[in-house]
Amino acid sequence: MEWPADEWQHISLPRPDGYRHCFGLRVRGPSMNQVYPEGSILICVPMVEYARPLQSGDHVIVQRWAGGQVEATVKELRHGPNGDTWLWPKSDHPQHQAPIALPENGESARDG
């Protein structure tokens, strides 16, 4: 999920207005390739500093367990009519068509 410090790259990016802290992530893989092609750099704001509640359609970075490792993934947040919450890929890749259900009540979910 994070490169070793000696492999970090320093680049100049605009800071989102009104936020003290931000960080960048480089996109790897095709799970959001309709919006963020591989190699795109996402400018992210920590959730504790986010200015408003998350809404359907927002793009979020989520850390999750996959294959025994922690990964960070960007997905589109969607709220269902029954109060359920989903992370949707925006991809034309066949392996990235299914949404990920978020657990209720802040429970943690782990694959495998």
Backbone as JSON, one array per atom type, in Angstrom:
{
  "sequence": "MEWPADEWQHISLPRPDGYRHCFGLRVRGPSMNQVYPEGSILICVPMVEYARPLQSGDHVIVQRWAGGQVEATVKELRHGPNGDTWLWPKSDHPQHQAPIALPENGESARDG",
  "N": [[0.82, -1.19, 0.0], [2.0, 1.22, 0.66], [4.82, 2.8, -0.63], [8.31, 2.16, 0.03], [10.14, 4.66, 1.85], [12.44, 5.56, 0.51], [11.72, 5.31, -2.1], [9.81, 7.17, -2.6], [8.26, 9.8, -4.43], [8.62, 13.19, -5.04], [6.41, 15.7, -5.81], [4.92, 18.7, -7.08], [1.78, 19.82, -6.23], [-1.49, 21.27, -6.36], [-2.98, 22.3, -3.29], [-6.04, 21.22, -1.93], [-8.58, 23.68, -1.54], [-9.06, 25.14, 1.64], [-8.17, 23.05, 3.24], [-5.84, 21.67, 5.51], [-4.2, 19.45, 5.41], [-3.15, 17.05, 3.02], [-2.7, 14.3, 0.77], [-1.1, 12.31, -1.74], [-1.98, 9.7, -4.02], [-1.0, 7.18, -6.25], [-2.64, 5.75, -8.98], [-3.07, 2.34, -9.51], [-3.82, -0.32, -11.57], [-7.0, -1.4, -13.11], [-9.53, -0.82, -11.91], [-10.97, 1.55, -11.71], [-10.83, 2.67, -14.19], [-12.37, 4.11, -16.05], [-12.56, 6.61, -15.06], [-10.17, 7.27, -13.73], [-7.31, 6.77, -15.22], [-4.68, 4.29, -15.27], [-1.82, 5.22, -13.42], [-2.65, 7.77, -12.88], [-2.69, 10.5, -10.56], [-4.08, 10.86, -7.46], [-5.37, 13.4, -5.48], [-5.8, 13.52, -2.14], [-7.84, 13.99, 0.77], [-7.69, 13.7, 4.26], [-10.2, 11.87, 6.06], [-10.96, 12.89, 8.56], [-10.72, 15.6, 8.21], [-12.47, 16.25, 6.26], [-14.92, 18.28, 4.73], [-17.69, 17.9, 4.62], [-20.53, 15.62, 5.03], [-20.18, 12.36, 3.57], [-21.49, 11.61, 0.34], [-23.69, 9.87, -1.95], [-22.11, 9.06, -4.97], [-19.73, 10.33, -4.44], [-16.18, 9.94, -4.67], [-14.14, 7.73, -3.02], [-11.37, 6.76, -0.94], [-10.56, 3.67, 0.28], [-9.35, 1.52, 2.75], [-8.76, -1.91, 2.71], [-8.9, -5.42, 3.52], [-7.48, -7.82, 1.45], [-6.84, -10.83, 0.07], [-5.19, -11.5, 2.24], [-3.66, -9.24, 2.63], [-3.36, -5.69, 3.19], [-5.0, -3.31, 1.24], [-5.31, -0.24, -0.55], [-8.05, 1.22, -2.07], [-9.76, 2.98, -4.63], [-13.05, 3.98, -5.06], [-16.47, 4.51, -6.2], [-18.79, 5.83, -4.02], [-21.94, 4.66, -3.03], [-25.24, 4.91, -1.85], [-27.76, 2.68, -0.97], [-31.34, 2.11, -1.36], [-32.26, 0.9, 0.95], [-30.68, 1.76, 2.95], [-28.23, 0.61, 2.84], [-24.71, 0.55, 2.02], [-22.47, 0.93, -0.66], [-19.47, 0.26, -2.53], [-18.57, 1.16, -5.65], [-17.01, 0.09, -8.65], [-15.75, 1.91, -11.46], [-15.39, 0.92, -14.29], [-14.24, -0.57, -17.36], [-13.18, -3.02, -17.41], [-13.5, -6.52, -17.27], [-13.13, -7.9, -14.82], [-13.75, -6.1, -12.88], [-16.5, -5.35, -12.18], [-18.36, -5.78, -10.24], [-19.93, -4.53, -7.26], [-18.69, -3.6, -3.97], [-19.87, -4.45, -0.88], [-20.31, -2.45, 1.96], [-19.69, -3.05, 5.39], [-22.17, -2.96, 8.03], [-22.69, -0.56, 10.67], [-20.02, 0.19, 11.2], [-18.5, -2.1, 11.46], [-15.68, -4.25, 10.98], [-14.53, -5.74, 7.97], [-13.15, -8.63, 6.54], [-11.49, -10.29, 3.92], [-11.14, -13.74, 3.32]],
  "CA": [[0.0, 0.0, 0.0], [2.86, 2.39, 0.68], [6.18, 2.54, -1.08], [9.36, 2.53, 0.98], [10.44, 6.1, 1.79], [13.48, 5.87, -0.47], [11.12, 5.27, -3.43], [8.81, 8.23, -2.71], [8.5, 10.82, -5.43], [8.12, 14.49, -4.62], [5.84, 16.48, -6.9], [4.15, 19.86, -6.65], [0.37, 19.72, -6.56], [-2.29, 22.25, -5.61], [-3.68, 21.8, -2.1], [-7.47, 21.56, -2.0], [-8.93, 24.86, -0.75], [-9.64, 24.97, 2.96], [-7.66, 21.87, 3.95], [-4.44, 21.79, 5.95], [-3.44, 18.24, 5.06], [-3.57, 16.24, 1.87], [-1.68, 13.36, 0.33], [-1.34, 11.81, -3.08], [-1.89, 8.27, -4.3], [-0.92, 6.86, -7.68], [-3.56, 4.69, -9.34], [-2.54, 1.13, -10.13], [-4.89, -1.24, -11.9], [-8.1, -0.87, -13.93], [-10.85, -0.87, -11.27], [-11.67, 2.84, -11.9], [-10.18, 3.2, -15.4], [-13.22, 5.03, -16.8], [-12.4, 7.93, -14.46], [-8.77, 7.47, -13.38], [-6.43, 5.81, -15.9], [-3.5, 3.86, -14.51], [-0.79, 6.24, -13.33], [-3.22, 9.03, -12.39], [-2.38, 10.83, -9.16], [-5.26, 11.34, -6.75], [-5.1, 14.28, -4.34], [-6.74, 13.02, -1.14], [-7.98, 14.71, 2.03], [-8.06, 12.76, 5.32], [-11.61, 11.91, 6.42], [-11.18, 13.75, 9.74], [-10.72, 16.99, 7.77], [-13.41, 16.44, 5.16], [-15.8, 19.39, 5.09], [-19.13, 17.59, 4.6], [-20.78, 14.18, 5.05], [-20.05, 11.69, 2.28], [-22.74, 11.47, -0.39], [-23.65, 8.99, -3.12], [-21.41, 9.66, -6.09], [-18.37, 10.73, -4.03], [-15.13, 8.95, -4.85], [-13.49, 7.57, -1.72], [-10.26, 5.82, -0.79], [-10.88, 2.76, 1.37], [-8.38, 0.46, 3.01], [-9.46, -3.17, 2.97], [-8.12, -6.65, 3.48], [-7.7, -8.59, 0.23], [-5.79, -11.84, -0.11], [-4.28, -11.49, 3.38], [-2.9, -7.99, 2.67], [-4.17, -4.47, 3.19], [-4.86, -2.52, 0.02], [-6.12, 0.97, -0.65], [-8.77, 1.2, -3.33], [-10.66, 4.11, -4.87], [-14.33, 3.54, -5.62], [-17.57, 5.46, -6.07], [-19.68, 5.52, -2.91], [-23.37, 4.72, -3.36], [-26.15, 4.49, -0.79], [-28.93, 2.01, -1.49], [-32.64, 2.55, -0.81], [-32.48, 0.27, 2.26], [-29.67, 2.26, 3.89], [-26.96, -0.08, 2.66], [-23.69, 1.37, 1.36], [-21.7, 0.14, -1.62], [-18.35, 0.85, -3.26], [-18.73, 0.72, -7.04], [-15.96, 0.39, -9.61], [-16.15, 2.59, -12.7], [-14.39, 0.26, -15.1], [-14.67, -1.4, -18.47], [-12.46, -4.29, -17.25], [-14.47, -7.53, -16.83], [-12.93, -8.33, -13.43], [-14.11, -5.02, -11.97], [-17.87, -4.96, -12.47], [-19.21, -6.0, -9.07], [-19.7, -3.62, -6.14], [-18.25, -4.13, -2.67], [-20.78, -4.01, 0.17], [-19.66, -2.03, 3.19], [-20.36, -3.61, 6.57], [-22.99, -2.03, 8.79], [-22.29, -0.14, 12.02], [-18.57, 0.34, 11.36], [-17.83, -3.39, 11.66], [-14.62, -4.47, 10.0], [-14.73, -6.9, 7.11], [-11.9, -9.15, 6.0], [-11.62, -11.39, 2.96], [-10.26, -14.88, 3.59]],
  "C": [[0.87, 1.26, 0.0], [4.25, 2.0, 0.25], [7.17, 2.83, 0.03], [9.76, 3.99, 0.77], [11.48, 6.44, 0.74], [12.95, 5.79, -1.91], [10.03, 6.34, -3.62], [9.23, 9.22, -3.78], [7.89, 12.13, -4.93], [7.65, 15.25, -5.86], [5.09, 17.66, -6.32], [2.72, 19.72, -7.16], [-0.38, 20.82, -5.82], [-2.95, 21.59, -4.4], [-5.15, 22.17, -2.22], [-7.78, 22.73, -1.06], [-9.53, 24.48, 0.6], [-9.12, 23.79, 3.76], [-6.19, 22.07, 4.3], [-3.6, 20.62, 5.47], [-4.02, 17.58, 3.82], [-2.41, 15.3, 1.54], [-2.06, 12.86, -1.05], [-1.2, 10.3, -3.15], [-1.84, 8.09, -5.81], [-1.81, 5.64, -7.95], [-2.8, 3.55, -10.01], [-3.72, 0.2, -10.39], [-6.07, -0.57, -12.57], [-9.46, -0.75, -13.24], [-11.63, 0.45, -11.37], [-11.19, 3.49, -13.19], [-11.06, 4.11, -16.25], [-13.08, 6.46, -16.27], [-10.92, 8.26, -14.24], [-7.91, 6.43, -14.1], [-5.23, 5.45, -15.02], [-2.43, 4.94, -14.58], [-1.32, 7.6, -12.88], [-2.8, 9.25, -10.94], [-3.63, 11.45, -8.56], [-4.8, 12.23, -5.6], [-6.2, 13.99, -3.32], [-6.7, 13.89, 0.12], [-8.36, 13.68, 3.09], [-9.52, 12.95, 5.75], [-11.87, 12.84, 7.6], [-11.22, 15.23, 9.37], [-11.77, 17.28, 6.7], [-14.53, 17.37, 5.6], [-17.29, 19.04, 5.15], [-19.32, 16.07, 4.69], [-20.62, 13.59, 3.64], [-21.43, 11.47, 1.66], [-22.57, 10.45, -1.5], [-23.01, 9.74, -4.28], [-20.01, 10.16, -5.74], [-17.4, 9.6, -4.33], [-14.31, 8.93, -3.57], [-12.32, 6.59, -1.83], [-10.58, 4.98, 0.43], [-9.75, 1.76, 1.51], [-9.16, -0.8, 3.33], [-8.48, -4.33, 2.91], [-8.47, -7.4, 2.21], [-6.54, -9.57, 0.09], [-4.76, -11.83, 1.01], [-3.43, -10.23, 3.48], [-3.86, -6.82, 2.72], [-3.92, -3.75, 1.88], [-5.7, -1.26, 0.16], [-6.77, 0.94, -2.03], [-9.64, 2.46, -3.43], [-11.9, 3.56, -5.55], [-15.34, 4.66, -5.49], [-18.51, 4.97, -4.97], [-21.13, 5.65, -3.38], [-24.16, 4.19, -2.17], [-27.38, 3.87, -1.44], [-30.21, 2.47, -0.81], [-32.92, 1.98, 0.58], [-31.46, 0.73, 3.29], [-28.33, 1.55, 3.77], [-26.01, 0.82, 1.87], [-22.79, 0.47, 0.54], [-20.54, 0.95, -2.17], [-18.41, 0.28, -4.67], [-17.5, 1.06, -7.86], [-16.56, 1.15, -10.8], [-15.14, 2.11, -13.74], [-15.02, -0.46, -16.28], [-13.96, -2.76, -18.44], [-13.43, -5.33, -16.68], [-14.32, -7.98, -15.37], [-13.38, -7.28, -12.41], [-15.5, -4.48, -12.31], [-18.78, -5.06, -11.25], [-18.9, -4.99, -7.96], [-19.21, -4.36, -4.91], [-19.22, -3.57, -1.63], [-19.98, -3.59, 1.39], [-20.41, -2.62, 4.37], [-21.15, -2.53, 7.31], [-22.34, -1.69, 10.12], [-20.79, -0.08, 12.23], [-17.84, -0.94, 11.64], [-16.72, -3.52, 10.64], [-14.93, -5.73, 9.21], [-13.37, -7.34, 6.56], [-12.22, -10.27, 5.03], [-10.68, -12.48, 3.39], [-9.8, -14.89, 4.96]]
}
